[in-house]
């Protein structure tokens, strides 16, 4: 049990370092900005099963999420081999945010804040529905790539994460996408 916690903490630390590095490399300094090298997300693969980003790009109801992932520059982290569990808000979830929120977050100067919010939707672990339900029974919270945790609960037959209902679950090559109807905004940033 203790070894599993150490492994989970190591994985979370790895993702935190990865995302911090990605954000830090986003520009700055006096040198002219060079085109960003294409990372793992730019690899074309028509043979393997689709990863989380490929699935999100193929579904129109995730267009705002995909645009946010690209604006934050975290697309390579989302195609990582994983396993990852992504709680993916629909376009309608972003529409519920106060007017102008999305437009403000996708501005280059807010890249770090946007990346933080997006990583709050990613658990660096494999959480199919059965495992989420097991965490409810054991009263465990999910460790997110943001460094925060989310509570998983059940309301009647509905599975909830961070207070929002999981609408659908989809297996992808690098983990799981759980479709949600609200954006999970961390409370401290």
Buried (B, 14 or more C-beta within 10 A) or exposed (E): EEEEEEEBEEBBEEBBEBBEEBBEEBEEEEEEEEEEEEEBBEEEEEEEEBBBBBBBBEBEBBBBBBBBBBBBBBBBBBBBEBBBBBBBBBBEBBEEBEEEEBEEBBEEEBBBBBBBBBBBBBBBBBBBEEBBBEBBEEEBEBBBBBBBBBBBBEEEEEBBBBEBBBBEBBEBBBBBBBBBEBBBEBEEE
